[in-house]
Each structure stands twice: as C-alpha cells, then as structure tokens.
Amino acid sequence: METEADHSDSVQPSHSNDGSLRNKLPDCERLLLSLKSSSNSCPSNGLYGLYSCHNALSKFEGRHRCDYAKELKTPKNPNDITTWVNQFKRMPPALQLDALSKLLGECSLAHIRHLQEAIEPLFQRDFIRDLPAEIALHVMSFLSPADIARVSLTCRDWRNLAEDNQLWKGKCEELGGAILDPPSDRQSGAWAETACTSGIEVVGYRPVLNDSHCQSHIYRPFTHGSEWKARFLRHQRIQANWRSRPLTGSCILRGHDEHVITCLKIHGDLIVTGSDDNTLKVWSASKATCLHTLTGHTGGVWSSEMSECGSFIVSGSTDRTVRVWDVGSGRCLYNLQGHTSTVRCMALKENILVSGSRDTTIRVWNISTGTHLCTLHGHVSAVRCVKFDGKRIVSGAYDYCIKVWDVELGACIHTLTGHNNRVYSLRFDSERDIVVSGSLDTTIKVWNIRTGECIQTLVGHQSLTSGMELRGNILVSGNADSTIKVWDIRDGQCIYTLAGSNGHSSAVTSLQFLENGLVATSSDDGTFIRDLVRLQSGGSGGCIWRLKSTPTMLVCAVGSRNGTEDTKLILLNFDSDFPELPKIVN
C-alpha cells in the first residue's frame, strides 16, 4: 500500500539530474514546436495529434534516458575520470566540500592511507624560502641558538639565513650583551709564569704547550662569517671556561710586601690595590706588571674607588684624609681634609664623592675641583658603609641604624631602625628604591626607602654578614659562619645554602656575582669558586681577602695576618678566542 511518505519520495526532484535537464531544454522547445505544427495541420483529428505527441515524447524520453545512463556509467578509462573531475570543478565550493566529505565516507582504510601519502607533500613546503628575507629572519629569531644551528643544516638557503649578522646580534642582546673586547693574550710574557708555584695550586690548570701554540690558539681575531655569531659563540666558550673547563692562563703579581690588601678595584685592564702599608698600586692585567705605586698617605689605606672613566682613583686612609689620584701619571691631584678619624668607606658617582668615617660623619666632595660640598651629621657611631646613586646617600653605621640622605638638601630623609647590632654591609637598588642591610646581629633586612618600611627580615645565618650581592630579586650573602645563602627578597625565603663537603670551612671573606648565575666566593680557608686555588697555608693564616672579576678574568688578593703567606694577586684567565666560522656560500 502506497503511503504518503512513499508518494512524497516519488515526486522529489533529483538534484543530481539538474545539469542534464538543462542541456535538454532546446530539444523540449523543438518538440513543442513540432506538436503545435502537427495540431494545426490536423485540427479535426485529435487522436492523431495525441498519438504524434506521445510518439515524440517517447522518442525524447528514450534519448534522454540513454544520454543520462551514458553520463552515469562507471568510468573505465582516463577520459571518463577527466569528465568526472571536470564535473567536480563546475560545482559550487560548498557543494565540492560536501562531495568530498561523502566521498571520504565511502573510502576504505587503504584509500585514506593513499590520500594521506598524496596530501602530505603538499604541506611540506619550504615556506621560509618563499618569505621575504626580513620576515624569514623574524621567524627564525624565535628559535634558540641550538635550534638555529640545527636548521642551518637543512639546506643552503636556511644556512645563509642562520648566519645572518642581525639574527645573532639579537641573540647576543638576549644574553644581556656579548663581550665586545677582543680576545686577550694572557699566555705569553708574565702570564707564561703560571701560578703553579710553591704553596699555591691552581686546580685544573692546563699548561701552555709553546709560544707558537699560544699565538695560533689564543689570539685569533674574527676574520669572516657573522661577526655577532662569533661573539655569541665566544661568550658561550667563556661561560664554559668559568664553569668547568681547565684554565689556560694564570699569573702572580707580587707587591705590598707582607701587608694586608684592604681594597681591590678593577677597571678594564687596570687593577688597583690598597694596603695597610700606606700605598696603592696600579697594575696592568695584560702586561702583568705594576704601573704605579701611589704614595702620600701616612696611614693605612682602607677604602678606594675608581671613576667610571677609569682616569681617577680616590682613596681613604687612617690618616683621616681623602686623596684623588691621576691614573695615567700616578700623581696626587687633591688631598681632601676634614674628617677627624679613619675614612672607612666611600662611594663615587661621576665627579661627586661620598666618604664615611669613624668620626660618625659623612662628607660630600667634588673631585673635579677638590672642594668640600657638605657634611652630613646624624649617626652617633662610626659609619661603616655608604652607597650613592647621584641623588640619595644610604649609610650604615655601628649605631645599628641605616640612614637615607638627600644630597641637594643635605638632610636625612629616613632613619631605618630594626637591627640590634652593627651594620656592616649595604646593597642599594636605586631603580626600585630597595636597600638591603647586613648586620652583626646575624640578620639581613630589606627596606623600602620611599616609606622607610622594613619589607623582609632574612633569618638563617649564625654570624656577621660580610658581603652581599643583589641581582633582581635574588640576594647572595656570605657570612662568617662559613656559609653562602641565596635568598628571594620578595618573600624572604632562603632558596639555597651553599655549604657541606664542597663548601668553605672558615669565614667567607668575599663574594662576587659572575655571569649566568655563578658566584665566586673566598674564605679564610684559602679556597674559592670551583676550588680553583688552594693555599697550603689555608687554615693556618693564609687567606684570600678579596675577589674581583671581569667577564674574562678573576683576580684574588692573597696574604696572611701572621706572615705565613706572601701578599700577592693571583690572576686567572677565562678568556677564549673567536671560533672558526664557515664561509657563507650564496
């Protein structure tokens, strides 16, 4: 029995035949014209007209069915497939997508695998080669240096992009700047006489083979390829030298007899040492010689600073004076008088000097003219440490207080109280208005100098904090309890305690932040970072008092308080030459 649904299905138009029917419209028109002419020629014979119409329709229907069947027959040759593809091309885009979806639904797993193999190469396109060079380099700038090295092996075009100078300049900037000074020659001359001498062991030292090796290996200037890539790779080599590679250069600079080196400064190739023998010495690191001995003080030198340009040295002494020296000639330019006790600390910004004394005062000087600008009164005990950013002075004293001063006003802005013993060390982050203070009360405090508020109190050391280094939110502190601690100043938590079997066994005397998170430390036990140097007198009087570093060199001041170790400087070389780079082939 026929249902309504069956009937509705039977009269649904076949959309798939629309194209074929359109092609038959001319035949329909000719049929209608023939029917009309037939009816006109035999108007009285309706039966004949009806028969003629039926006969014509039958012929048309038969021809239509034949053509349609021909179009739908199974393709058996390339021409049939071409016809099928051409029909697909004539479809609207939406209908094409629908047809593809239905076709995939009819495909077997083997068919789909075949499609995958055919489609994948279409997406394996070298888009980098097709892009403008500027955009291609921008894309590659998001790769790590290691990934850039890998993609350079892909093809010649990628290799040429990977050698681009601006690309590697960006990678150097991500490091915070590459070392711009040319490689140093620290294996000839005095450097050839290594620190491997009686009483001193340079751990992991690798001796130079000969002078010809020295010339060919150590000093090789950049010749071709990407200059910034060469700088980047040299920087990586230097970091590896600091971390683990054997040393290739070291030397000893002897001076100050058996006196203590109280202060140590480095500026470029120049090293300045101050001693309790009343003198300062200016050394050339590259020549490994003493350039000048600065004499004039009548008491021990306990503080010094170098100008940013490296042309002037300022020193403070137990003779209560401050002296300004010309580095080039070694001549004393000014003898600044006014303090009534030992000048124990100082800070220099451009041509303005701040000096702190055991007479409880802070004095401000212009070293270009040798004039006294003002005296700051407020502390009631010896001033032990000062910091200066050009506008504000921060001072720590034996009265347990830290004071913040405005230089222009000559007035105290804040007095920071909270320590219950002497303040020995300070760090000042002027951009964030943060001061960190270390005290004999074993604590370290973090202050906001805008408000005068104590933000954090860092507890964990057992004795005097002798030195601190601040980088971002990470603080490293060295203490007389023989430990080094790493802190996060935001929450006051101790992240690491550097101690144990590989740590120091005596008071930490100095520490220095190096590149890539390394910290160099020295101790009364005569050792420092990587256990690079060992003194036989360590633990019995031999001491590494001070450490200073450049990106390629570490300087340590060595001596003793009981004559068991001669006073000297040990210089260790971590420099590297430029690597050999491949020539770029176009």
matplotlib code that plots the C-alpha trace (Angstrom):
import matplotlib.pyplot as plt

x = [0.0, 1.4, 1.9, 2.1, 5.8, 6.3, 4.4, 6.3, 9.5, 8.5, 8.0, 11.1, 13.2, 16.6, 19.1, 21.8, 20.0, 19.6, 22.6, 21.4, 17.9, 19.2, 21.1, 17.7, 15.8, 16.5, 15.1, 12.0, 11.4, 11.7, 9.3, 6.7, 7.0, 6.5, 3.5, 2.0, 2.5, 1.0, -2.1, -2.5, -2.2, -4.8, -7.1, -10.0, -8.1, -7.4, -6.5, -3.7, -2.4, -2.4, -0.6, 2.0, 2.6, 3.0, 5.3, 7.5, 7.7, 8.6, 11.5, 12.6, 12.4, 14.2, 17.0, 17.2, 17.4, 20.1, 22.2, 21.7, 22.7, 25.7, 26.8, 26.3, 28.2, 31.2, 34.4, 36.6, 39.3, 41.2, 38.7, 35.8, 37.8, 38.6, 34.9, 34.2, 36.8, 35.6, 32.1, 33.6, 35.3, 32.0, 30.4, 30.0, 32.6, 30.1, 28.9, 32.5, 33.2, 30.0, 31.0, 34.5, 33.0, 30.7, 33.5, 35.7, 32.8, 32.9, 36.7, 38.4, 41.3, 43.7, 42.1, 42.6, 46.3, 46.7, 45.2, 47.4, 50.5, 49.3, 48.3, 51.3, 53.9, 51.6, 52.0, 55.8, 56.5, 59.6, 57.7, 60.9, 62.3, 59.1, 59.0, 60.8, 64.2, 63.1, 60.1, 62.0, 64.7, 61.9, 60.5, 64.0, 64.6, 62.1, 64.4, 67.0, 70.7, 70.8, 67.8, 69.3, 72.4, 70.2, 68.2, 71.3, 72.0, 68.7, 69.7, 71.9, 69.2, 68.5, 72.2, 72.7, 69.7, 71.2, 74.4, 72.7, 74.6, 71.5, 69.9, 72.9, 73.1, 69.6, 70.8, 73.7, 71.3, 69.2, 72.3, 72.5, 75.2, 78.2, 81.8, 83.0, 86.7, 89.0, 90.5, 93.4, 96.9, 97.2, 99.5, 102.8, 105.2, 104.5, 101.4, 103.6, 105.0, 101.9, 100.6, 101.5, 104.3, 105.3, 102.5, 99.8, 97.9, 95.7, 93.3, 92.7, 95.5, 96.5, 99.9, 100.6, 102.5, 104.7, 104.8, 103.6, 100.6, 99.9, 99.9, 97.8, 95.2, 94.7, 94.7, 92.8, 90.8, 87.5, 88.0, 84.9, 81.2, 78.8, 80.6, 77.8, 77.7, 81.4, 80.8, 78.0, 80.0, 83.0, 80.7, 79.5, 83.1, 84.0, 81.0, 82.1, 85.6, 84.2, 82.1, 84.2, 87.0, 90.7, 92.4, 94.8, 96.4, 97.3, 99.9, 101.1, 101.6, 103.7, 103.5, 102.8, 105.4, 103.7, 100.9, 97.2, 95.4, 92.4, 90.7, 90.6, 89.2, 89.2, 88.5, 89.2, 92.8, 93.7, 93.8, 94.1, 95.0, 95.1, 97.0, 97.7, 101.3, 100.0, 100.2, 98.1, 99.3, 98.1, 98.6, 98.2, 96.5, 97.6, 101.2, 101.2, 103.2, 102.9, 102.4, 102.4, 102.9, 100.8, 102.5, 101.4, 99.2, 100.7, 98.4, 96.9, 94.5, 91.2, 88.9, 89.2, 87.1, 87.7, 85.9, 83.6, 86.0, 88.9, 91.0, 90.9, 91.4, 90.1, 91.4, 90.6, 93.1, 93.6, 95.5, 91.9, 92.4, 90.9, 93.2, 92.4, 95.0, 95.6, 95.8, 97.9, 100.7, 100.2, 100.3, 98.1, 95.7, 94.0, 94.4, 90.9, 91.0, 88.1, 87.5, 88.8, 89.2, 89.7, 88.0, 86.4, 84.1, 83.3, 81.1, 81.7, 79.2, 80.5, 82.5, 80.7, 82.4, 80.7, 83.1, 82.1, 84.3, 84.7, 84.2, 80.4, 80.1, 79.6, 81.2, 80.4, 83.2, 83.6, 86.7, 87.0, 87.7, 88.8, 86.1, 84.1, 80.3, 78.6, 78.9, 76.0, 75.6, 73.2, 74.9, 76.2, 78.8, 81.3, 80.0, 80.9, 79.3, 77.8, 76.0, 75.2, 73.1, 73.8, 70.9, 70.5, 73.0, 72.4, 74.7, 75.1, 76.8, 77.9, 74.9, 72.7, 71.0, 70.7, 70.1, 68.8, 70.0, 69.1, 72.3, 70.9, 69.1, 71.9, 69.3, 68.3, 65.1, 64.7, 66.3, 65.8, 65.8, 65.4, 68.9, 70.2, 73.9, 76.4, 75.5, 78.5, 77.2, 74.7, 73.2, 71.2, 68.8, 68.0, 65.6, 63.3, 64.1, 65.2, 68.1, 69.4, 71.5, 73.6, 74.4, 76.4, 73.0, 73.1, 70.0, 69.6, 66.9, 65.2, 63.9, 61.7, 63.4, 60.4, 58.4, 61.2, 59.4, 61.2, 59.9, 61.6, 63.9, 66.1, 67.0, 69.3, 72.9, 74.7, 77.2, 78.3, 77.2, 80.5, 79.3, 76.2, 75.3, 71.9, 70.7, 67.0, 65.1, 68.0, 70.3, 73.5, 75.1, 78.5, 78.8, 81.4, 79.6, 81.3, 78.1, 76.7, 73.0, 70.8, 67.6, 64.4, 63.9, 60.2, 59.2, 62.3, 62.8, 66.3, 66.4, 69.8, 72.5, 75.9, 77.8, 78.6, 81.6, 82.3, 81.8, 84.1, 85.4, 86.0, 84.6, 83.6, 85.7, 84.4, 82.0, 81.3, 78.4, 79.6, 77.8, 74.9, 74.2, 77.7, 79.0, 82.7, 83.5, 86.7, 87.5, 90.0, 90.4, 92.2, 89.8, 87.2, 84.8, 85.3, 88.1, 90.3, 93.1, 94.3, 96.8, 98.9, 98.7, 94.9, 93.5, 96.8, 96.8, 96.8, 93.7, 92.1, 90.9, 89.2, 87.8, 87.0, 86.2, 85.8, 83.9, 87.1, 89.3, 89.2, 91.5, 92.0, 94.1, 96.0, 98.1, 98.0, 97.8, 100.7, 103.3, 102.6, 101.6, 103.2, 100.9, 100.1, 97.5, 96.5, 95.1, 93.1, 92.3, 88.9, 89.1, 88.5, 89.4, 86.8, 85.7, 86.4, 83.1, 82.2, 82.2, 78.7, 78.1, 75.5]
y = [0.0, 3.3, 5.7, 9.5, 9.2, 6.9, 9.3, 12.3, 10.4, 9.5, 13.1, 14.5, 16.1, 14.6, 17.4, 15.3, 15.5, 19.3, 19.7, 17.1, 18.5, 22.0, 20.5, 19.1, 22.3, 23.0, 19.6, 20.3, 23.5, 21.8, 19.1, 21.6, 23.4, 20.1, 19.3, 22.7, 22.3, 18.8, 20.0, 22.9, 20.6, 18.1, 20.0, 17.6, 14.5, 14.7, 11.1, 11.5, 14.6, 12.8, 9.9, 12.1, 13.9, 10.6, 9.3, 12.4, 12.3, 8.7, 9.4, 12.3, 10.3, 7.4, 9.7, 11.4, 8.1, 6.9, 10.1, 10.1, 6.5, 7.2, 10.0, 7.8, 4.8, 3.6, 5.3, 2.8, 5.0, 8.2, 10.3, 9.2, 10.2, 13.6, 14.1, 13.2, 15.7, 18.4, 18.0, 18.4, 21.6, 23.0, 22.5, 25.5, 25.5, 24.4, 21.5, 20.5, 20.2, 18.2, 15.9, 15.4, 14.6, 12.0, 10.6, 10.1, 8.3, 5.8, 5.3, 2.3, 2.5, 1.8, 4.6, 7.0, 6.0, 6.7, 10.1, 10.9, 10.0, 12.2, 15.1, 15.3, 16.5, 19.4, 20.7, 20.0, 23.4, 25.5, 28.5, 30.1, 30.2, 31.7, 34.5, 37.9, 37.7, 40.2, 38.1, 34.8, 36.2, 37.4, 33.9, 32.4, 34.9, 32.9, 29.9, 29.1, 29.3, 25.5, 25.3, 27.8, 25.7, 22.6, 24.3, 25.6, 22.0, 21.8, 23.4, 26.2, 28.9, 28.1, 28.1, 31.5, 32.8, 31.1, 33.0, 36.4, 39.0, 40.8, 37.5, 36.7, 40.3, 39.7, 36.5, 38.4, 41.1, 38.3, 37.3, 40.9, 41.8, 40.0, 40.6, 43.3, 43.5, 41.4, 38.2, 38.9, 37.4, 36.1, 33.2, 34.9, 37.1, 37.2, 35.1, 32.2, 32.1, 30.4, 30.4, 26.7, 27.6, 26.5, 27.0, 27.7, 25.1, 26.2, 23.3, 22.0, 24.2, 23.2, 24.5, 26.2, 23.9, 26.5, 30.1, 29.1, 27.3, 30.4, 32.7, 30.4, 29.3, 32.1, 35.2, 34.7, 37.7, 37.5, 37.0, 36.1, 35.0, 36.5, 38.8, 38.6, 34.8, 34.7, 36.9, 34.7, 31.5, 33.1, 34.2, 30.6, 29.3, 31.8, 30.7, 27.0, 28.1, 29.6, 26.5, 23.5, 23.8, 23.7, 27.0, 28.0, 31.1, 32.4, 34.6, 36.1, 39.8, 40.3, 43.5, 45.3, 43.0, 41.2, 43.8, 43.2, 44.2, 46.1, 47.1, 45.9, 47.5, 46.6, 48.9, 47.3, 46.3, 48.2, 46.7, 48.9, 47.6, 49.5, 48.2, 48.9, 49.7, 53.3, 52.8, 51.9, 50.1, 50.3, 47.2, 46.2, 42.9, 42.3, 43.2, 41.6, 44.5, 47.3, 50.6, 53.0, 52.9, 55.7, 57.2, 60.1, 58.7, 58.5, 55.7, 52.5, 52.7, 51.2, 52.3, 53.2, 53.9, 54.4, 56.8, 55.5, 56.7, 54.9, 58.2, 58.8, 56.9, 58.1, 56.6, 57.0, 56.3, 56.0, 59.4, 60.9, 62.2, 61.5, 61.7, 62.0, 60.4, 60.6, 57.1, 57.9, 59.7, 58.3, 61.9, 63.0, 65.7, 66.6, 65.9, 66.4, 67.1, 67.4, 64.0, 63.6, 59.8, 56.9, 57.2, 53.7, 53.8, 55.8, 55.9, 57.7, 58.8, 60.8, 63.6, 63.5, 61.5, 60.5, 59.4, 57.8, 58.0, 56.6, 60.2, 59.5, 62.0, 61.7, 64.2, 65.1, 66.2, 67.4, 65.5, 67.6, 70.7, 69.2, 71.1, 70.1, 70.4, 69.4, 67.4, 65.1, 64.7, 62.2, 58.9, 58.6, 55.9, 55.0, 55.0, 51.6, 51.5, 54.0, 53.8, 56.7, 56.9, 60.5, 62.0, 59.9, 58.5, 55.4, 54.9, 52.1, 52.5, 51.0, 52.7, 49.9, 52.4, 52.9, 56.5, 57.8, 61.3, 63.8, 65.2, 68.5, 69.3, 67.9, 66.4, 62.9, 61.6, 58.4, 56.6, 52.9, 51.1, 47.4, 45.9, 45.3, 45.3, 47.0, 47.4, 46.1, 45.9, 47.5, 47.0, 49.7, 49.2, 52.8, 52.0, 50.1, 52.1, 49.0, 48.8, 45.5, 45.7, 43.0, 43.2, 41.6, 40.6, 37.7, 39.1, 40.7, 43.3, 44.5, 48.1, 50.4, 53.7, 55.6, 54.7, 53.8, 50.4, 47.1, 44.7, 41.5, 40.1, 37.3, 34.9, 31.9, 33.0, 32.5, 35.3, 38.6, 39.0, 40.2, 40.6, 40.6, 40.7, 41.6, 40.8, 41.3, 39.6, 37.2, 38.1, 36.1, 36.6, 35.5, 35.1, 34.5, 31.2, 29.8, 29.6, 31.3, 31.7, 32.5, 34.4, 35.6, 39.1, 39.1, 36.5, 36.4, 32.7, 31.1, 29.2, 27.6, 27.3, 26.7, 24.6, 21.0, 18.9, 21.2, 24.4, 26.6, 25.5, 29.0, 32.6, 33.8, 36.9, 38.0, 37.1, 38.2, 37.7, 36.3, 35.5, 33.0, 32.7, 31.8, 33.2, 33.4, 33.3, 33.3, 32.4, 32.2, 28.6, 29.7, 28.5, 29.9, 29.1, 25.6, 25.1, 26.8, 27.9, 26.2, 27.7, 25.4, 28.0, 28.0, 27.4, 28.4, 32.1, 32.1, 33.9, 35.1, 38.5, 40.0, 38.9, 41.0, 39.8, 40.9, 38.8, 37.0, 37.2, 36.6, 38.5, 37.5, 39.2, 36.7, 37.1, 36.3, 38.0, 36.1, 36.1, 32.5, 33.7, 36.4, 39.2, 38.9, 39.0, 35.8, 36.4, 33.6, 33.8, 32.5, 34.2, 32.4, 33.2, 33.6, 30.3, 29.4, 30.1, 28.6, 31.0, 31.9, 30.4, 32.3]
z = [0.0, -1.0, 1.8, 1.9, 2.6, -0.4, -2.6, -1.4, -2.0, -5.5, -6.5, -5.0, -7.8, -8.5, -8.0, -9.4, -12.9, -12.9, -15.2, -17.7, -17.9, -18.6, -21.5, -22.9, -22.9, -26.6, -27.5, -25.4, -27.4, -30.7, -29.5, -28.5, -31.9, -33.8, -31.7, -32.4, -36.2, -36.1, -34.3, -36.8, -39.8, -38.5, -36.3, -36.7, -35.9, -32.2, -31.9, -34.5, -32.7, -29.4, -30.9, -32.5, -29.2, -27.4, -30.1, -29.9, -26.1, -26.2, -28.6, -26.4, -23.2, -24.7, -26.0, -22.5, -20.6, -22.9, -22.5, -18.7, -18.5, -20.6, -18.2, -15.1, -16.4, -14.5, -15.6, -17.4, -19.0, -18.3, -20.3, -18.1, -15.0, -16.6, -17.2, -13.6, -12.4, -14.7, -13.3, -9.8, -10.9, -12.0, -8.7, -6.2, -3.4, -0.8, -2.9, -3.6, 0.2, 0.6, -2.2, -0.7, 2.7, 1.2, -0.9, 2.2, 3.9, 1.1, 1.2, 2.7, 5.1, 2.1, 0.2, 3.1, 3.5, -0.2, 0.3, 3.2, 1.2, -1.6, 0.6, 3.0, 0.4, -0.4, 3.2, 3.2, 1.6, 2.3, 3.4, 4.8, 1.3, -0.1, 2.6, 2.2, 4.0, 6.7, 7.7, 7.4, 9.8, 12.2, 12.3, 13.0, 15.7, 17.9, 17.7, 20.4, 19.3, 19.4, 17.1, 14.7, 14.5, 13.7, 10.9, 9.3, 8.3, 6.3, 3.1, 1.7, 1.9, 5.6, 6.3, 4.8, 6.9, 10.0, 9.5, 9.4, 11.4, 12.8, 13.8, 16.1, 17.3, 18.7, 20.4, 22.0, 23.3, 24.8, 26.8, 28.2, 25.8, 24.5, 25.3, 22.9, 23.8, 21.5, 22.9, 25.3, 25.0, 28.6, 27.9, 27.0, 28.9, 32.6, 32.1, 30.9, 34.5, 35.9, 39.4, 39.9, 42.3, 45.8, 48.2, 45.6, 43.5, 40.6, 40.3, 36.8, 35.3, 31.8, 30.8, 27.5, 25.1, 23.4, 22.1, 18.6, 20.1, 22.1, 19.1, 16.9, 19.5, 22.0, 19.9, 16.7, 15.6, 13.8, 10.1, 8.2, 8.6, 11.1, 13.5, 16.0, 15.8, 16.5, 19.6, 20.8, 20.5, 22.1, 25.0, 25.3, 25.4, 28.1, 30.2, 29.8, 30.9, 34.1, 34.9, 34.1, 31.5, 32.5, 32.9, 30.2, 31.8, 35.3, 36.8, 40.1, 40.8, 44.0, 46.0, 49.3, 51.0, 53.8, 54.4, 54.1, 50.8, 52.2, 48.9, 45.4, 42.2, 38.5, 35.6, 32.2, 32.1, 35.3, 38.7, 41.8, 45.2, 48.5, 51.6, 55.2, 54.1, 53.3, 49.5, 46.5, 43.4, 39.8, 37.8, 34.1, 33.8, 30.2, 30.9, 34.4, 35.8, 38.3, 36.5, 39.5, 43.3, 44.8, 47.9, 50.0, 52.7, 56.2, 57.4, 56.0, 53.0, 53.9, 51.1, 47.4, 44.4, 40.6, 38.4, 35.7, 33.0, 34.7, 34.8, 38.6, 41.8, 45.2, 48.4, 52.1, 54.9, 58.6, 58.3, 58.1, 54.6, 51.1, 48.2, 44.5, 42.0, 38.3, 36.9, 33.9, 35.8, 39.3, 40.6, 43.6, 42.4, 45.7, 49.4, 50.9, 54.6, 57.1, 58.6, 62.2, 62.1, 59.7, 56.3, 56.3, 53.3, 50.1, 47.1, 43.8, 41.2, 38.3, 40.0, 43.3, 46.1, 49.4, 52.2, 55.6, 58.6, 62.1, 63.2, 62.7, 59.8, 56.0, 53.8, 50.1, 47.8, 44.2, 43.0, 39.8, 41.8, 45.1, 47.0, 50.0, 49.4, 52.7, 55.8, 57.0, 60.7, 62.3, 63.1, 66.7, 65.9, 63.2, 59.6, 58.1, 54.6, 52.2, 48.8, 46.4, 43.3, 42.4, 44.4, 47.6, 50.0, 52.1, 55.1, 57.6, 61.0, 64.2, 65.9, 64.4, 62.1, 58.3, 57.2, 53.8, 52.8, 50.2, 48.7, 47.4, 50.7, 52.8, 55.1, 56.4, 54.8, 56.7, 59.6, 59.3, 62.6, 63.4, 63.6, 67.2, 66.3, 64.0, 60.3, 58.2, 54.6, 52.2, 48.8, 47.1, 44.1, 43.3, 40.5, 42.9, 46.0, 47.8, 50.3, 51.8, 55.0, 56.7, 60.4, 63.2, 64.7, 62.1, 60.2, 56.8, 56.3, 53.1, 53.2, 51.1, 51.3, 50.0, 53.0, 55.4, 56.0, 56.6, 53.9, 54.9, 57.6, 56.4, 59.2, 58.9, 59.2, 62.5, 62.4, 60.7, 57.1, 55.5, 51.9, 49.7, 46.0, 44.7, 41.2, 40.6, 43.4, 44.2, 47.0, 47.7, 51.2, 52.5, 56.3, 58.9, 59.7, 56.5, 54.5, 51.5, 51.3, 48.3, 49.1, 47.3, 48.8, 47.8, 50.4, 52.5, 51.9, 51.7, 48.4, 48.8, 51.4, 49.8, 52.3, 53.0, 51.8, 48.9, 50.9, 52.8, 56.2, 57.5, 57.4, 53.9, 53.2, 49.8, 47.1, 43.6, 41.2, 37.9, 34.6, 34.2, 37.9, 39.1, 42.3, 43.3, 47.0, 49.0, 52.6, 55.4, 54.3, 51.2, 48.5, 46.2, 43.3, 41.8, 44.3, 41.7, 44.1, 47.2, 49.6, 51.6, 54.4, 54.3, 57.7, 59.4, 58.5, 54.6, 53.4, 50.2, 51.3, 48.2, 44.9, 41.8, 38.3, 34.7, 32.2, 31.3, 34.4, 38.1, 40.5, 44.1, 46.7, 48.8, 52.0, 55.7, 59.0, 60.6, 57.8, 56.6, 53.1, 51.0, 49.8, 46.1, 43.4, 41.6, 38.1, 36.4, 32.7, 31.4, 28.0, 24.7, 21.1, 18.3, 16.7, 13.1, 11.2, 7.8, 4.9, 3.6, 0.1, -2.0]

ax = plt.figure().add_subplot(projection="3d")
ax.plot(x, y, z, "-o")
ax.set_aspect("equal")
plt.show()
